[in-house]
Amino acid sequence: MKPLSDIEIAQQTELIHINTIADKLNIDVDDLEHFGKYKAKLPLHLIDDEKIKNNNLILVTALTPTPAGEGKTTVSIGLTEGLNKIGKQATVVLREPSLGPVFGIKGGAAGGGYSQVIPMEDINLHFTGDFNAVEKANNLLAALIDNNLQSKSNNLNLDGRTVAWKRVIDMNDRSLRNIVIGLGGTANGIPREDGFNITPASEVMAILCMASGFSDLKKRLGNIFIGFTFDKKPIFARDLKAENAMAILLKDAIKPNLVQTLEHNPAIIHGGPFANIAQGTNTILATKMGLSLSEYVITEAGFGADLGAEKFLNIKCTAANLNPKAVVLVATIRALRHHGGSPVDQYNIPHVERVEKGFENLEKHIENIRKFNIEPVVAINAFTSDSEEEIALIIQKCKTLDVNAVLANGWAAGGNGTKELAMAVVDVVENKATLFKSMYQWKSPVKEKIEKIAKEIYGADGVDYDNKAILNLKRIDRLGFSDFAVCMAKTQKSFSDNEKLIGRPKGFRVTVREIEIAAGAKFLIPILGKMMRMPGLPTIPASENMTIDDNGTISGLS
């Protein structure tokens, strides 16, 4: 019998009314802003800083992933189910999926198997319109910039050649990376080079995820750096009087979204920046909302711990004064085979020697987490191709590092498959939890912050800077932005900036090509290698396998 797909499992689950989910969190129904029966937005006044201090934040991250991903979202949801199974009040807090990857390379992004958040189709598609609002706010600023360039009476003397702001769309479309706008005569604007980023890579998305409240959101929007005048003076969004109009478009998007898991536990989903080119975690407001309402909050950070977890800890937790109590490192046997040298066509073939070699990658991530003064738990996300010998090897090797490694079977069994993982996490929280410490001070020199991450987290021998990056450093210093956090943009496929260096590479240096400024988000973005903010579609996009019938039933979204 053919196993059920993710979407078939989700569609066979009977949802319960969102009012019942809210009741589990002691939320008054009158506080909910309903989007039908199964989705609602939560007002920001529910956030309680005193309750946050008394509850437990758990981060789920992973070893360096394979292109297929290692299941952080699935483990996050499964762990939440498992914690509730053993009597803990737990809520999962996740990012919203981007339509680009959903229709492009990966299909749905709401967990998998019997560890999913639902309504799965809604979450993966337009959901409550947050991404649309981010896109519109971003593109409003773009339109205001070009309108000002065209204007004769209200012109800011902005040099169009220096404009750093791009338009966005939430779809993979490589043809929009570099374009020319304003063609067709003087009535159609000033011709100049432009381009599109994908919506999760927008600074507006980053700002939404960093904002501490609505007034802070508006201030950050006003601080967006646009470019320079012809006499080299910086221009910001506030100079265009854009922040209020942009904030109006985001007035509902700033509120976290409440949905449910397959086992009818609360799930808060909000914001969606990528982790290889942005901070890779949900909003500060969503995380604080969860911690205000639940004893345990499980959240995830994108890609491997060298990207999502590093940014979650150094940027988000530092900015929001959050203290994560434990980190779950997701590992799969097939990823360890990959890092041990397995070719793609042998990922699913047991090979103890390759797993042992690949363990070097996981070991480095374990070391890195401990540098933040946090104890990790390793979750071996189970696949049918795993052998008992390979699993036993990982458990034993983790034991020699004084790390508890647990087989997690949330995909196949939901909360019943993650109770052991839940107990391991509770053990760390109750017996080993320490006070989180960041790796660098934001006020440190920019180069020092970059090199700290490169050497400590990646294991690089040093950092080289291209000429453009050197000029960018001078500009950053001149603008007074040196005390911003650092949000590294690099390949997710390696600790290094060379995706071919798998495992635990040594004896390498990384190169910073350029450094972008996200003044509203208050971080700098060093770009290592050829990173793109607009992905392309694969040869066979996931969209080709999706269908919808006359009753509106969707298939292939998984």
C-alpha positions as CSV (number, residue, x, y, z in Angstrom):
1,M,0.0,0.0,0.0
2,K,1.4,3.4,-1.0
3,P,2.1,5.6,2.0
4,L,0.1,8.7,2.4
5,S,1.7,12.0,1.3
6,D,2.0,14.9,3.7
7,I,-0.9,16.7,2.2
8,E,-3.1,13.5,2.4
9,I,-2.2,13.1,6.0
10,A,-3.1,16.8,6.7
11,Q,-6.4,16.5,4.8
12,Q,-7.5,13.4,6.7
13,T,-7.0,15.2,10.0
14,E,-10.2,16.8,11.4
15,L,-9.3,20.4,12.5
16,I,-10.7,21.8,15.7
17,H,-11.9,25.4,15.9
18,I,-9.2,28.0,16.6
19,N,-11.2,29.1,19.6
20,T,-10.4,25.7,21.3
21,I,-6.7,26.1,20.5
22,A,-6.8,29.6,22.0
23,D,-8.5,28.3,25.1
24,K,-5.5,25.9,25.6
25,L,-3.4,29.1,25.9
26,N,-5.9,30.9,28.1
27,I,-6.6,33.4,25.4
28,D,-10.0,35.1,25.5
29,V,-11.9,34.5,22.3
30,D,-12.6,38.3,22.0
31,D,-8.8,38.8,21.6
32,L,-8.7,36.7,18.5
33,E,-8.8,38.2,15.0
34,H,-10.3,35.3,13.1
35,F,-9.4,34.3,9.6
36,G,-12.1,31.7,9.2
37,K,-12.5,28.8,11.6
38,Y,-8.9,27.6,11.9
39,K,-6.6,30.7,11.8
40,A,-6.4,33.8,13.9
41,K,-4.1,36.7,14.6
42,L,-3.0,37.5,18.1
43,P,-2.9,41.0,19.5
44,L,0.4,42.2,20.8
45,H,-1.0,43.1,24.2
46,L,-0.9,39.4,25.1
47,I,2.9,39.6,25.3
48,D,4.0,39.6,29.0
49,D,7.7,40.1,29.8
50,E,7.3,38.7,33.3
51,K,5.9,35.4,32.0
52,I,8.6,35.2,29.4
53,K,11.3,35.1,32.0
54,N,9.8,32.1,33.7
55,N,9.3,29.9,30.6
56,N,11.6,27.8,28.5
57,L,12.8,28.6,24.9
58,I,14.2,25.7,22.9
59,L,15.9,26.2,19.6
60,V,15.9,23.5,16.9
61,T,18.8,23.6,14.4
62,A,20.8,21.1,12.4
63,L,24.1,19.9,11.1
64,T,25.1,21.2,7.7
65,P,22.2,20.0,5.5
66,T,21.9,18.1,2.2
67,P,19.9,19.7,-0.6
68,A,16.8,17.7,0.6
69,G,16.9,19.3,4.1
70,E,17.1,17.4,7.3
71,G,13.7,18.0,8.8
72,K,14.1,20.8,11.4
73,T,10.5,21.9,11.1
74,T,9.2,18.3,11.3
75,V,11.4,17.7,14.4
76,S,10.2,21.1,15.9
77,I,6.6,20.1,15.5
78,G,7.2,16.5,16.7
79,L,9.1,17.7,19.8
80,T,6.2,20.0,20.6
81,E,3.8,17.1,20.3
82,G,6.1,14.9,22.5
83,L,6.4,17.6,25.2
84,N,2.6,17.8,25.4
85,K,2.4,14.0,25.5
86,I,4.7,13.9,28.6
87,G,2.6,16.6,30.4
88,K,4.4,19.8,29.5
89,Q,2.5,22.8,28.0
90,A,4.3,23.4,24.7
91,T,3.8,25.6,21.7
92,V,5.7,25.5,18.4
93,V,6.7,28.9,16.9
94,L,7.8,28.8,13.3
95,R,8.5,30.9,10.2
96,E,5.9,31.2,7.4
97,P,6.8,29.4,4.2
98,S,7.7,31.4,1.1
99,L,5.9,30.7,-2.2
100,G,9.2,30.6,-4.1
101,P,10.4,27.4,-2.6
102,V,6.9,26.0,-2.2
103,F,6.3,26.1,-6.0
104,G,10.0,25.7,-6.8
105,I,12.4,23.3,-5.2
106,K,10.8,21.8,-2.1
107,G,7.0,21.9,-2.1
108,G,5.4,22.5,1.2
109,A,7.2,23.7,4.3
110,A,4.8,23.0,7.2
111,G,6.5,19.9,8.6
112,G,6.0,16.4,7.3
113,G,4.3,13.1,8.0
114,Y,2.6,13.1,11.3
115,S,4.4,16.1,12.5
116,Q,2.7,19.0,10.7
117,V,1.0,22.3,11.3
118,I,-2.5,22.7,9.8
119,P,-4.4,23.9,7.7
120,M,-1.3,22.9,5.7
121,E,-2.5,24.3,2.3
122,D,-3.4,27.7,3.8
123,I,-0.1,28.0,5.7
124,N,1.9,27.1,2.5
125,L,0.0,29.4,0.3
126,H,-1.3,33.0,1.1
127,F,-2.0,32.2,4.8
128,T,-3.1,35.5,6.4
129,G,-1.5,37.8,3.8
130,D,1.7,38.7,5.8
131,F,4.0,38.1,2.9
132,N,1.8,40.1,0.6
133,A,1.9,43.0,3.1
134,V,5.7,42.8,3.3
135,E,5.9,42.8,-0.5
136,K,3.5,45.8,-0.9
137,A,5.3,47.8,1.8
138,N,8.7,47.1,0.1
139,N,7.4,48.0,-3.3
140,L,5.7,51.2,-2.1
141,L,9.1,52.5,-1.0
142,A,10.5,51.5,-4.4
143,A,7.7,53.4,-6.1
144,L,8.3,56.5,-3.9
145,I,12.0,56.4,-4.7
146,D,11.4,56.4,-8.5
147,N,8.7,59.0,-8.1
148,N,11.1,61.3,-6.3
149,L,13.7,60.8,-9.0
150,Q,11.1,61.9,-11.5
151,S,9.8,64.9,-9.5
152,K,10.9,68.4,-10.2
153,S,9.5,70.3,-7.2
154,N,10.0,67.8,-4.4
155,N,13.3,66.2,-5.5
156,L,15.7,65.1,-2.8
157,N,18.7,65.3,-5.2
158,L,19.0,61.5,-4.9
159,D,21.5,60.0,-7.3
160,G,19.7,57.1,-9.0
161,R,23.0,55.3,-9.6
162,T,23.4,54.8,-5.8
163,V,19.9,53.5,-5.0
164,A,20.4,50.3,-3.1
165,W,16.7,49.4,-2.7
166,K,15.1,46.7,-4.9
167,R,11.6,45.6,-5.6
168,V,10.5,42.1,-4.3
169,I,8.2,39.3,-5.3
170,D,7.5,36.1,-3.5
171,M,8.4,33.8,-6.3
172,N,11.5,32.2,-7.7
173,D,12.2,34.2,-10.9
174,R,15.8,34.5,-12.0
175,S,14.9,36.7,-15.0
176,L,14.1,39.5,-12.5
177,R,17.5,39.6,-10.8
178,N,18.8,42.4,-13.0
179,I,16.5,44.6,-15.0
180,V,16.2,48.1,-16.5
181,I,13.2,50.3,-15.5
182,G,11.9,53.6,-16.6
183,L,12.0,52.9,-20.4
184,G,9.4,54.3,-22.8
185,G,9.9,58.0,-22.6
186,T,10.1,60.8,-20.0
187,A,6.6,60.2,-18.8
188,N,7.6,56.7,-17.6
189,G,10.3,57.6,-15.2
190,I,14.1,57.9,-15.1
191,P,15.8,54.9,-16.8
192,R,18.1,53.0,-14.4
193,E,19.3,49.6,-13.5
194,D,17.1,47.8,-10.9
195,G,16.2,44.3,-9.9
196,F,14.0,42.1,-7.7
197,N,14.7,40.1,-4.6
198,I,12.5,37.4,-3.3
199,T,10.2,38.6,-0.5
200,P,11.9,36.7,2.4
201,A,15.2,38.5,1.5
202,S,13.6,41.9,1.8
203,E,14.8,44.2,4.6
204,V,11.2,44.8,5.3
205,M,10.9,41.2,6.3
206,A,14.0,41.5,8.4
207,I,12.6,44.5,10.1
208,L,9.2,42.8,10.8
209,C,11.1,40.0,12.4
210,M,13.3,42.3,14.5
211,A,10.6,44.8,15.6
212,S,9.7,45.0,19.3
213,G,6.4,46.6,18.7
214,F,4.5,48.9,16.3
215,S,6.3,52.1,17.1
216,D,9.7,50.3,16.8
217,L,8.5,48.9,13.4
218,K,7.7,52.4,12.1
219,K,11.0,53.8,13.3
220,R,13.0,50.9,11.7
221,L,11.1,51.4,8.4
222,G,12.1,55.1,8.5
223,N,15.8,54.1,9.0
224,I,16.0,52.1,5.8
225,F,19.0,53.3,3.9
226,I,18.2,54.1,0.2
227,G,21.3,55.7,-1.3
228,F,23.1,59.0,-1.6
229,T,22.5,62.5,-3.0
230,F,24.7,63.8,-5.8
231,D,26.7,65.6,-3.1
232,K,27.2,62.3,-1.1
233,K,24.6,62.8,1.7
234,P,22.8,59.6,2.8
235,I,19.1,59.3,2.1
236,F,16.7,57.2,4.2
237,A,13.1,56.2,3.9
238,R,12.1,58.8,6.5
239,D,13.4,61.5,4.1
240,L,10.7,60.3,1.7
241,K,8.1,60.3,4.5
242,A,7.6,56.7,3.7
243,E,7.5,55.0,7.1
244,N,3.9,55.7,8.1
245,A,2.5,54.5,4.8
246,M,4.6,51.4,4.9
247,A,3.6,50.8,8.5
248,I,-0.1,51.1,7.5
249,L,0.4,48.2,5.1
250,L,2.0,46.2,7.9
251,K,-0.6,47.0,10.6
252,D,-2.0,43.5,10.6
253,A,1.1,41.6,9.4
254,I,2.9,42.6,12.7
255,K,0.5,40.4,14.7
256,P,1.5,36.7,15.0
257,N,-0.7,33.9,13.6
258,L,-2.2,31.1,15.6
259,V,-2.9,27.7,14.1
260,Q,-2.7,24.1,15.3
261,T,-0.6,20.9,14.9
262,L,-2.0,17.6,13.8
263,E,-2.4,16.6,17.4
264,H,-4.3,19.9,18.1
265,N,-1.5,21.7,20.0
266,P,-1.0,25.4,19.6
267,A,1.3,26.6,16.8
268,I,2.3,30.3,16.2
269,I,3.6,31.1,12.7
270,H,5.0,34.5,11.8
271,G,7.6,36.0,9.5
272,G,9.8,34.1,7.1
273,P,13.4,35.4,6.3
274,F,15.8,32.9,4.7
275,A,18.8,31.9,6.7
276,N,21.5,31.9,4.1
277,I,20.9,35.6,3.2
278,A,18.9,36.9,6.2
279,Q,18.4,36.0,9.9
280,G,16.5,32.8,9.3
281,T,14.1,32.9,12.3
282,N,10.5,33.9,13.0
283,T,9.7,37.3,14.5
284,I,10.8,38.4,18.0
285,L,7.1,39.1,18.7
286,A,6.0,35.6,17.8
287,T,8.7,34.0,20.0
288,K,7.8,36.4,22.9
289,M,4.1,35.7,22.3
290,G,4.7,31.9,22.7
291,L,6.8,32.4,25.8
292,S,4.0,34.6,27.3
293,L,1.5,31.8,26.8
294,S,3.4,28.5,27.2
295,E,5.7,26.7,29.6
296,Y,7.8,25.5,26.6
297,V,8.4,27.2,23.3
298,I,10.0,25.2,20.4
299,T,11.3,27.3,17.6
300,E,13.6,26.6,14.6
301,A,16.3,28.4,12.7
302,G,17.0,27.8,9.0
303,F,19.7,25.6,7.5
304,G,22.6,24.4,9.6
305,A,23.6,25.8,13.0
306,D,26.5,27.8,11.4
307,L,23.8,30.0,9.7
308,G,20.3,30.0,11.4
309,A,21.4,29.2,14.9
310,E,24.4,31.6,14.9
311,K,22.1,34.4,13.8
312,F,19.3,33.4,16.1
313,L,21.7,33.6,19.0
314,N,24.0,36.5,18.1
315,I,21.3,38.7,16.6
316,K,17.8,37.8,17.7
317,C,18.4,36.6,21.3
318,T,20.8,39.5,21.9
319,A,18.4,42.1,20.6
320,A,15.4,40.7,22.4
321,N,17.2,39.6,25.6
322,L,16.1,36.0,25.2
323,N,17.7,33.1,27.0
324,P,17.3,29.8,25.2
325,K,17.6,26.9,27.7
326,A,18.6,24.1,25.2
327,V,19.4,23.5,21.5
328,V,18.3,20.5,19.6
329,L,20.7,19.6,16.8
330,V,18.9,17.6,14.1
331,A,21.0,15.0,12.3
332,T,20.0,12.5,9.7
333,I,22.0,9.4,8.9
334,R,21.9,10.2,5.2
335,A,23.4,13.7,5.8
336,L,26.2,12.1,7.8
337,R,26.7,9.7,4.9
338,H,26.9,12.8,2.6
339,H,29.5,14.5,4.8
340,G,31.4,11.2,4.9
341,G,31.7,11.2,1.1
342,S,28.6,9.3,-0.2
343,P,27.6,10.2,-3.7
344,V,24.0,11.4,-4.1
345,D,22.8,8.1,-5.5
346,Q,24.1,6.3,-2.3
347,Y,22.6,8.6,0.3
348,N,20.0,5.9,1.2
349,I,22.5,3.0,1.3
350,P,23.8,2.1,4.8
351,H,27.5,2.7,5.2
352,V,28.9,2.8,8.8
353,E,32.4,4.1,7.7
354,R,31.0,7.1,5.9
355,V,28.7,7.9,8.8
356,E,31.7,7.8,11.2
357,K,33.6,10.2,8.8
358,G,30.6,12.5,8.5
359,F,30.3,12.7,12.3
360,E,33.1,15.3,12.1
361,N,30.5,17.8,10.8
362,L,28.0,17.2,13.6
363,E,30.8,17.3,16.2
364,K,31.8,20.8,15.0
365,H,28.2,22.0,15.4
366,I,28.1,20.5,18.9
367,E,31.3,22.4,19.8
368,N,29.8,25.6,18.3
369,I,26.6,25.4,20.4
370,R,28.6,25.0,23.6
371,K,30.4,28.2,22.7
372,F,27.2,30.0,23.5
373,N,27.1,28.4,26.9
374,I,24.1,26.2,25.9
375,E,23.9,22.4,26.1
376,P,22.8,20.6,22.9
377,V,20.7,17.4,22.4
378,V,21.1,15.6,19.2
379,A,17.9,14.4,17.5
380,I,18.5,11.7,14.9
381,N,15.6,12.3,12.5
382,A,14.6,8.7,11.5
383,F,14.5,7.5,7.9
384,T,13.6,3.9,6.8
385,S,17.0,3.6,5.2
386,D,18.8,4.0,8.6
387,S,20.6,0.9,9.9
388,E,20.8,0.0,13.6
389,E,24.6,0.0,13.4
390,E,24.6,3.6,12.1
391,I,22.2,4.8,14.7
392,A,24.1,3.1,17.5
393,L,27.4,4.6,16.3
394,I,26.0,8.2,16.5
395,I,24.5,7.6,19.9
396,Q,27.8,6.2,21.2
397,K,30.0,9.0,19.6
398,C,27.7,11.7,21.1
399,K,27.9,9.9,24.5
400,T,31.7,10.3,24.4
401,L,31.1,14.1,24.0
402,D,28.6,14.0,27.0
403,V,25.8,14.7,24.6
404,N,22.5,12.8,24.6
405,A,21.5,11.6,21.1
406,V,18.0,10.4,20.7
407,L,16.2,8.8,17.8
408,A,13.3,11.0,16.8
409,N,10.4,9.4,14.9
410,G,7.9,12.3,14.7
411,W,7.5,11.9,11.0
412,A,6.0,8.4,11.3
413,A,4.5,8.5,14.8
414,G,3.9,12.2,15.8
415,G,4.2,12.9,19.5
416,N,4.5,9.2,20.4
417,G,7.7,9.1,18.3
418,T,9.3,12.0,20.1
419,K,8.6,11.4,23.8
420,E,12.1,10.3,24.5
421,L,13.5,13.4,22.7
422,A,11.1,15.5,24.8
423,M,12.4,13.9,28.0
424,A,16.0,14.5,27.0
425,V,15.2,18.2,26.4
426,V,13.4,18.5,29.7
427,D,16.5,17.0,31.4
428,V,18.7,19.7,29.9
429,V,16.3,22.4,30.9
430,E,15.9,21.2,34.5
431,N,19.4,20.0,35.2
432,K,21.9,21.6,32.8
433,A,20.4,24.9,31.6
434,T,22.9,27.8,31.8
435,L,22.8,31.5,31.0
436,F,23.2,32.1,27.3
437,K,26.1,34.3,26.2
438,S,26.5,35.9,22.8
439,M,29.7,35.4,20.8
440,Y,30.5,39.0,20.1
441,Q,29.6,42.5,21.3
442,W,27.6,44.5,18.7
443,K,29.8,47.5,19.4
444,S,33.0,45.7,18.4
445,P,34.6,46.7,15.1
446,V,32.9,45.2,12.0
447,K,36.0,43.2,10.9
448,E,36.3,41.8,14.4
449,K,32.7,40.6,14.4
450,I,33.0,39.0,11.0
451,E,36.3,37.3,11.8
452,K,34.9,36.0,15.1
453,I,32.1,34.2,13.3
454,A,34.4,32.9,10.5
455,K,37.0,31.5,12.9
456,E,34.9,30.3,15.8
457,I,31.8,29.1,13.9
458,Y,33.1,28.1,10.5
459,G,36.6,27.1,11.5
460,A,38.2,29.3,8.9
461,D,41.9,30.4,9.3
462,G,41.0,33.9,8.4
463,V,39.0,36.4,6.3
464,D,39.9,38.1,3.0
465,Y,38.1,41.2,1.7
466,D,37.5,42.1,-1.9
467,N,38.0,45.7,-3.0
468,K,34.2,46.4,-2.9
469,A,34.0,45.0,0.6
470,I,36.8,47.3,1.7
471,L,35.0,50.3,0.2
472,N,31.8,49.1,1.9
473,L,33.6,49.1,5.3
474,K,34.6,52.7,4.8
475,R,31.1,53.7,3.9
476,I,29.7,51.8,7.0
477,D,32.1,53.6,9.3
478,R,31.3,57.0,7.7
479,L,27.5,56.4,8.1
480,G,28.0,55.4,11.8
481,F,26.7,51.9,11.3
482,S,29.7,50.0,12.7
483,D,27.8,49.0,15.9
484,F,25.2,46.9,14.0
485,A,25.0,43.1,14.3
486,V,26.5,41.0,11.5
487,C,24.2,38.8,9.4
488,M,26.4,36.6,7.3
489,A,25.3,35.5,3.8
490,K,26.9,32.3,2.6
491,T,26.2,28.9,1.2
492,Q,24.3,26.6,3.5
493,K,26.1,23.5,2.0
494,S,29.4,23.9,3.8
495,F,31.0,25.5,6.9
496,S,33.1,27.4,4.3
497,D,32.1,29.7,1.5
498,N,32.8,26.8,-1.0
499,E,29.9,24.5,-1.2
500,K,32.1,21.6,-2.3
501,L,34.0,21.5,1.0
502,I,31.7,19.1,2.9
503,G,32.3,17.6,6.3
504,R,34.5,19.6,8.6
505,P,36.9,21.5,6.3
506,K,40.1,22.8,7.7
507,G,42.9,25.1,6.4
508,F,40.6,27.4,4.5
509,R,39.9,31.1,4.4
510,V,36.6,32.9,3.5
511,T,36.2,35.9,1.2
512,V,33.8,38.8,1.8
513,R,32.8,40.0,-1.6
514,E,30.7,43.0,-0.4
515,I,28.8,44.2,2.6
516,E,25.2,45.3,2.4
517,I,23.6,47.7,4.9
518,A,20.2,46.9,6.5
519,A,20.0,50.0,8.7
520,G,16.3,49.4,9.6
521,A,17.0,45.9,10.8
522,K,20.3,47.1,12.4
523,F,22.5,44.6,10.9
524,L,25.2,44.4,8.2
525,I,25.2,41.6,5.6
526,P,28.7,40.4,4.6
527,I,28.3,38.4,1.4
528,L,30.6,35.4,1.0
529,G,30.7,34.0,-2.5
530,K,28.1,34.4,-5.1
531,M,25.0,34.6,-3.0
532,M,21.7,35.5,-4.7
533,R,18.7,37.2,-3.2
534,M,16.4,35.9,-6.0
535,P,16.5,32.1,-6.5
536,G,15.7,30.5,-9.8
537,L,13.3,27.6,-10.5
538,P,14.7,24.0,-10.9
539,T,14.4,22.2,-14.2
540,I,11.3,20.5,-12.9
541,P,9.6,22.8,-10.4
542,A,7.4,21.4,-7.6
543,S,4.5,23.3,-9.2
544,E,4.4,20.7,-12.1
545,N,3.2,18.0,-9.7
546,M,0.4,20.1,-8.1
547,T,-3.3,19.8,-9.0
548,I,-6.6,21.2,-7.7
549,D,-10.0,19.6,-8.5
550,D,-13.4,21.2,-8.9
551,N,-14.0,21.0,-5.2
552,G,-10.9,22.9,-4.4
553,T,-9.0,19.9,-3.1
554,I,-5.2,20.4,-3.6
555,S,-2.8,17.5,-4.2
556,G,1.0,17.4,-4.8
557,L,1.7,20.1,-2.2
558,S,4.2,18.2,0.0
